[in-house]
Amino acid sequence: MDTAQPGTKSQHQFPCKDCGADLVFAPGTDCLKCPYCGAENCIPKAAPGSVREEDFRATLANLAHSQDVQDTLAVKCVACGAESQFGSDVVASKCPFCGAAIVATAQSIKQIKPKALLPFNITREQASASFRGWVASLWFAPSELSQTAERSGIDGVYTPAWTYDSDTDSAYTGQRGDDYWDTETYTERDANGNTVTRTRQVRRTRWSYASGRVQNTFDDILVLASNSLPRKIAQRLEPWDLENLVPYRDEYLSGFVAESYQVDLSQGFETAREIMDGFIRQSICRDIGGDHQRIDSVNTQYENITFKHTLLPVWISAYRYRERVFRFLVNARTGEVQGERPYSVWKILLLVLAIVLIVGGFALVMANR
């Protein structure tokens, strides 16, 4: 197995024409920029619709011999298992996903090439300001959290994802429930203790057998291909503006870390099927009609399945507090902020004590009136 240090892996470099330093992609622009002299080199704009879909079944069938598979050198973090590709212009001193020191050499892995990405739009300064504001807004946070988080810094990472398109044809069986009102007779005692007979309207449901077929068309079902980020938090970064995907170019990765996917193409489609199944069941319920629906069986055929391997831009700060790792994420397209945070037990206890004292004092005043 080939090994190399993170900074020596084979990757395109983009030297500045004025000073020779490595150019890095400038978020919010279409240009590479020199961090030393400010010279710029703009990336040619892609034609609309130039990001194409790949055939899912054909790719799986020819995966071993496909030209879309490449050998990639990735550094695997021994602490959290994340596999990251560090460019030659990135100092790989720590894992961006858990903050642990990177001590391993890179190893060669075979992966499907990314064909599309969303370039960074939010700058590091904007992300850092969002981070500071988020930490400052936290209730019951430990007093030293702000300094701890600030020391951790923030890293720009392209996290992998799959998008899937599919036409579906679903045959189903189930039951349709139609509500109707029935008159019910009952007895009770009146105010004088006498037994009286009364009537009331009761809603009941009449069930009948239902079956049929529904067709659906799904476009860009997004499945994150990373296990390195807290999935619930990463999903809350959505939505992503996938309509603005651009064809993959090495220039967009210059200055950033790219994570290798850990959820492969077929595993990702299984997750996409679960997502599609929820929508299919909704369409079945609409097709059954009535006031209530029960679905007994569903048999779905998936046709015209295509996919895209994409990279999504995220700013990450992985900070450690009392031996636990907490992560702060920023959607580098929209600025959406999500994060994990610790709580100060002492601050919570002090608040509870203050409330008890206030309530006790108020009760004492009322008792002495």
C-alpha positions as CSV (number, residue, x, y, z in Angstrom):
1,M,0.0,0.0,0.0
2,D,1.4,3.4,-1.0
3,T,2.0,5.9,1.8
4,A,2.9,9.5,1.8
5,Q,2.9,12.4,4.1
6,P,-0.2,14.6,3.9
7,G,1.6,17.5,2.4
8,T,3.3,15.5,-0.3
9,K,0.4,13.7,-2.0
10,S,0.1,14.1,-5.7
11,Q,-2.4,16.9,-6.3
12,H,-2.6,19.9,-8.6
13,Q,-0.9,23.0,-7.4
14,F,-1.8,26.5,-8.5
15,P,1.3,28.8,-8.1
16,C,0.9,32.5,-8.0
17,K,2.2,34.1,-11.2
18,D,3.6,37.0,-9.3
19,C,5.2,35.5,-6.1
20,G,5.1,31.8,-6.6
21,A,3.0,31.0,-3.5
22,D,0.1,28.5,-3.7
23,L,-3.2,30.2,-4.7
24,V,-6.3,29.3,-2.6
25,F,-9.9,29.5,-3.5
26,A,-11.6,32.7,-2.3
27,P,-15.1,31.9,-0.9
28,G,-17.9,34.0,-2.4
29,T,-15.9,34.5,-5.7
30,D,-15.0,32.4,-8.8
31,C,-11.3,33.0,-8.3
32,L,-8.2,31.6,-6.7
33,K,-6.4,34.2,-4.7
34,C,-2.8,34.5,-3.4
35,P,-2.8,34.9,0.4
36,Y,0.4,36.9,0.2
37,C,0.3,39.3,-2.7
38,G,-3.4,39.3,-3.5
39,A,-3.1,38.2,-7.1
40,E,-6.2,36.5,-8.5
41,N,-6.7,33.7,-11.1
42,C,-10.4,33.3,-12.0
43,I,-12.0,29.9,-12.7
44,P,-13.8,29.7,-16.0
45,K,-17.6,29.5,-15.5
46,A,-19.3,26.3,-16.4
47,A,-22.1,26.2,-18.9
48,P,-25.6,25.8,-17.4
49,G,-26.6,22.1,-17.2
50,S,-23.0,20.9,-17.4
51,V,-23.3,18.7,-14.3
52,R,-24.6,15.4,-15.6
53,E,-26.2,12.4,-13.9
54,E,-24.5,9.0,-13.8
55,D,-26.2,5.7,-14.4
56,F,-26.5,3.9,-11.1
57,R,-26.8,0.3,-12.2
58,A,-24.2,0.6,-14.9
59,T,-21.7,2.2,-12.5
60,L,-22.2,-0.6,-10.0
61,A,-21.8,-3.3,-12.6
62,N,-18.5,-1.8,-14.0
63,L,-17.1,-0.4,-10.8
64,A,-13.9,-2.4,-10.9
65,H,-13.0,-1.2,-14.4
66,S,-14.7,2.2,-14.4
67,Q,-12.8,5.3,-15.5
68,D,-14.7,7.2,-12.8
69,V,-12.8,5.3,-10.1
70,Q,-9.6,6.8,-8.9
71,D,-6.8,6.0,-6.4
72,T,-6.9,8.7,-3.7
73,L,-4.5,9.3,-0.9
74,A,-6.3,9.9,2.3
75,V,-5.2,10.5,5.9
76,K,-7.3,8.5,8.4
77,C,-7.7,9.9,11.9
78,V,-7.0,7.2,14.5
79,A,-9.3,9.0,17.0
80,C,-12.5,9.3,15.0
81,G,-11.9,7.3,11.8
82,A,-12.5,10.3,9.4
83,E,-10.6,9.9,6.1
84,S,-9.5,13.3,4.8
85,Q,-7.6,14.5,1.7
86,F,-5.3,17.3,2.6
87,G,-4.0,19.5,-0.3
88,S,-0.4,20.4,-0.5
89,D,-1.4,24.0,0.5
90,V,-3.1,22.8,3.8
91,V,-1.1,22.2,7.0
92,A,-2.5,18.9,8.3
93,S,-1.8,19.4,12.0
94,K,-5.2,18.2,13.4
95,C,-8.3,16.4,12.3
96,P,-11.0,18.9,11.4
97,F,-13.7,16.5,12.6
98,C,-12.5,15.8,16.2
99,G,-9.6,18.1,16.8
100,A,-7.2,15.2,17.5
101,A,-3.6,15.5,16.2
102,I,-2.9,13.9,12.8
103,V,-0.1,11.4,13.3
104,A,-0.8,8.8,10.6
105,T,0.6,8.8,7.0
106,A,-1.7,8.8,4.0
107,Q,-3.0,5.6,2.5
108,S,-4.3,4.8,-1.0
109,I,-8.0,4.1,-1.4
110,K,-10.1,3.5,-4.5
111,Q,-13.1,5.8,-4.7
112,I,-15.6,7.1,-7.3
113,K,-14.5,10.5,-8.5
114,P,-16.7,13.5,-7.4
115,K,-18.3,15.1,-10.5
116,A,-19.9,18.1,-8.9
117,L,-19.6,20.4,-5.9
118,L,-21.0,23.6,-4.3
119,P,-18.1,26.1,-3.9
120,F,-17.6,27.8,-0.6
121,N,-19.6,31.0,-0.3
122,I,-19.2,32.0,3.3
123,T,-15.7,33.2,4.2
124,R,-13.7,32.0,7.2
125,E,-14.1,35.4,8.9
126,Q,-17.9,35.2,8.5
127,A,-17.9,31.6,9.9
128,S,-15.7,32.6,12.8
129,A,-18.0,35.5,13.7
130,S,-21.0,33.1,13.6
131,F,-19.1,30.8,15.9
132,R,-18.3,33.5,18.4
133,G,-21.9,34.8,18.3
134,W,-23.2,31.2,18.8
135,V,-21.0,30.5,21.8
136,A,-21.9,33.9,23.4
137,S,-25.6,33.2,23.0
138,L,-25.5,29.8,24.8
139,W,-27.4,29.7,28.1
140,F,-25.7,27.8,31.0
141,A,-22.5,27.4,29.1
142,P,-19.3,27.0,31.1
143,S,-17.5,30.3,31.6
144,E,-14.3,29.1,30.0
145,L,-16.1,27.7,26.9
146,S,-15.6,30.9,24.9
147,Q,-11.8,30.8,25.3
148,T,-11.7,27.0,24.7
149,A,-13.7,27.2,21.5
150,E,-11.7,30.2,20.2
151,R,-8.4,28.4,20.6
152,S,-9.7,25.5,18.5
153,G,-10.1,27.6,15.3
154,I,-12.3,26.7,12.3
155,D,-11.6,24.6,9.2
156,G,-13.1,24.5,5.8
157,V,-14.1,21.0,4.7
158,Y,-15.8,19.5,1.7
159,T,-18.0,16.7,3.0
160,P,-19.1,14.1,0.5
161,A,-22.7,13.3,-0.5
162,W,-24.7,11.4,-3.0
163,T,-27.8,12.6,-4.9
164,Y,-30.2,10.1,-6.5
165,D,-32.9,10.4,-9.1
166,S,-35.4,7.7,-9.7
167,D,-38.8,6.9,-11.3
168,T,-40.9,4.6,-9.1
169,D,-43.9,2.4,-9.7
170,S,-45.6,1.1,-6.5
171,A,-48.3,-1.5,-6.3
172,Y,-50.1,-1.4,-2.9
173,T,-52.9,-3.0,-0.9
174,G,-54.6,-1.3,2.1
175,Q,-57.8,-0.1,3.6
176,R,-59.8,3.0,3.3
177,G,-61.7,4.4,6.3
178,D,-64.7,6.6,5.8
179,D,-66.2,8.3,8.8
180,Y,-70.0,8.4,9.5
181,W,-72.2,9.5,12.4
182,D,-74.3,7.1,14.4
183,T,-77.0,7.7,17.0
184,E,-76.1,6.0,20.3
185,T,-78.6,5.5,23.2
186,Y,-77.3,5.6,26.8
187,T,-78.6,6.1,30.3
188,E,-77.6,8.3,33.1
189,R,-78.9,9.9,36.3
190,D,-80.3,13.4,36.3
191,A,-80.1,16.0,39.0
192,N,-82.9,14.4,40.9
193,G,-81.3,11.0,40.9
194,N,-83.7,9.5,38.4
195,T,-82.4,7.2,35.6
196,V,-83.0,8.8,32.2
197,T,-82.4,7.7,28.6
198,R,-80.6,10.0,26.3
199,T,-79.1,9.9,22.8
200,R,-75.8,11.3,21.4
201,Q,-74.1,11.3,18.0
202,V,-70.9,9.1,17.8
203,R,-68.4,9.2,15.0
204,R,-67.5,5.8,13.6
205,T,-65.3,4.6,10.8
206,R,-66.3,2.1,8.0
207,W,-63.3,0.3,6.5
208,S,-63.1,-1.1,3.0
209,Y,-60.4,-2.9,1.0
210,A,-58.2,-0.7,-1.3
211,S,-55.5,-1.4,-3.9
212,G,-53.9,0.4,-6.7
213,R,-50.6,1.7,-8.2
214,V,-48.9,5.1,-7.8
215,Q,-46.0,6.5,-9.8
216,N,-43.5,9.0,-8.5
217,T,-40.5,10.9,-9.9
218,F,-37.7,11.8,-7.5
219,D,-35.0,14.3,-8.2
220,D,-31.8,14.9,-6.1
221,I,-32.6,12.9,-3.0
222,L,-29.6,13.9,-0.9
223,V,-27.7,11.4,1.2
224,L,-24.7,12.5,3.3
225,A,-21.8,10.1,2.7
226,S,-19.9,11.0,5.8
227,N,-19.9,9.2,9.2
228,S,-17.6,11.8,10.7
229,L,-20.2,14.4,11.4
230,P,-23.1,14.1,13.9
231,R,-25.8,13.1,11.4
232,K,-28.7,14.9,13.1
233,I,-26.8,18.1,13.3
234,A,-25.4,17.8,9.7
235,Q,-28.9,17.2,8.4
236,R,-30.1,20.4,10.1
237,L,-27.7,22.3,7.8
238,E,-30.1,21.6,4.9
239,P,-31.4,22.7,2.5
240,W,-28.5,22.9,0.1
241,D,-28.9,24.8,-3.1
242,L,-28.2,21.8,-5.3
243,E,-29.5,23.7,-8.4
244,N,-26.2,25.7,-8.2
245,L,-23.9,22.7,-8.4
246,V,-20.9,23.2,-10.6
247,P,-18.7,20.6,-12.3
248,Y,-15.8,19.4,-10.1
249,R,-12.5,21.3,-10.5
250,D,-9.4,20.9,-8.4
251,E,-9.2,24.7,-8.1
252,Y,-12.3,24.8,-5.8
253,L,-10.5,22.5,-3.3
254,S,-7.3,24.6,-3.1
255,G,-6.9,25.7,0.5
256,F,-9.5,23.3,1.9
257,V,-9.8,19.7,3.2
258,A,-11.9,17.1,1.3
259,E,-13.3,14.2,3.2
260,S,-13.4,10.8,1.5
261,Y,-16.8,9.1,1.5
262,Q,-17.5,6.4,4.1
263,V,-21.0,5.6,2.8
264,D,-20.6,4.0,-0.6
265,L,-22.8,4.3,-3.6
266,S,-25.1,1.2,-2.9
267,Q,-25.3,2.0,0.8
268,G,-26.3,5.6,0.0
269,F,-29.1,4.3,-2.3
270,E,-30.5,2.2,0.5
271,T,-30.8,5.4,2.6
272,A,-32.3,7.2,-0.4
273,R,-34.9,4.4,-0.7
274,E,-36.0,5.0,2.9
275,I,-36.4,8.7,2.2
276,M,-38.4,7.9,-1.0
277,D,-40.5,5.4,0.8
278,G,-41.9,8.1,3.1
279,F,-43.1,10.1,0.1
280,I,-44.4,7.0,-1.7
281,R,-46.6,6.2,1.3
282,Q,-47.9,9.7,1.4
283,S,-48.9,9.4,-2.3
284,I,-50.5,6.0,-1.6
285,C,-52.6,7.6,1.2
286,R,-53.8,10.3,-1.2
287,D,-54.6,7.6,-3.8
288,I,-56.7,5.6,-1.2
289,G,-58.6,8.7,-0.2
290,G,-61.2,8.7,2.5
291,D,-60.8,10.0,6.1
292,H,-58.3,7.4,7.2
293,Q,-55.9,5.1,5.4
294,R,-54.1,1.8,6.3
295,I,-51.3,0.5,4.1
296,D,-50.9,-3.3,4.2
297,S,-48.3,-3.9,1.5
298,V,-46.2,-1.9,-0.9
299,N,-44.1,-3.3,-3.8
300,T,-42.0,-0.6,-5.5
301,Q,-40.0,-0.9,-8.7
302,Y,-37.2,1.6,-9.1
303,E,-36.3,2.6,-12.7
304,N,-34.0,5.2,-14.4
305,I,-31.8,5.5,-11.3
306,T,-29.1,8.1,-11.7
307,F,-26.7,9.6,-9.2
308,K,-24.2,12.4,-8.6
309,H,-21.2,12.2,-6.3
310,T,-21.0,15.7,-4.9
311,L,-19.0,17.7,-2.3
312,L,-20.7,20.1,0.1
313,P,-18.8,23.0,1.8
314,V,-18.9,23.1,5.6
315,W,-17.0,25.2,8.2
316,I,-16.2,23.0,11.2
317,S,-14.8,23.7,14.6
318,A,-14.1,20.6,16.7
319,Y,-13.3,21.8,20.2
320,R,-12.6,19.7,23.3
321,Y,-14.1,20.4,26.7
322,R,-13.3,18.1,29.6
323,E,-12.2,15.3,27.3
324,R,-15.4,15.4,25.2
325,V,-15.5,16.6,21.6
326,F,-18.1,19.1,20.6
327,R,-18.6,20.3,17.0
328,F,-19.8,23.5,15.5
329,L,-20.9,23.5,11.9
330,V,-21.7,26.2,9.4
331,N,-23.3,25.6,6.0
332,A,-20.8,27.5,3.9
333,R,-23.4,28.3,1.3
334,T,-26.2,29.7,3.4
335,G,-24.6,30.5,6.7
336,E,-26.9,28.1,8.6
337,V,-25.4,27.4,12.1
338,Q,-25.7,24.2,14.1
339,G,-23.6,22.8,16.9
340,E,-23.1,20.7,20.0
341,R,-22.5,22.3,23.4
342,P,-21.7,21.5,27.0
343,Y,-23.6,22.7,30.0
344,S,-22.4,24.1,33.3
345,V,-23.9,22.1,36.1
346,W,-23.0,24.8,38.6
347,K,-24.8,27.5,36.7
348,I,-27.9,25.3,36.5
349,L,-27.8,24.6,40.2
350,L,-27.3,28.3,41.0
351,L,-30.4,29.1,38.9
352,V,-32.4,26.4,40.7
353,L,-31.2,27.7,44.1
354,A,-32.1,31.3,43.1
355,I,-35.6,30.2,42.1
356,V,-36.1,28.3,45.4
357,L,-34.9,31.3,47.4
358,I,-37.2,33.7,45.5
359,V,-40.3,31.4,45.8
360,G,-39.5,30.8,49.5
361,G,-39.1,34.5,50.2
362,F,-42.4,35.3,48.5
363,A,-44.1,32.6,50.5
364,L,-42.6,33.9,53.7
365,V,-43.9,37.5,52.9
366,M,-47.4,36.2,52.2
367,A,-47.5,34.2,55.4
368,N,-46.5,37.2,57.5
369,R,-49.2,39.4,56.1
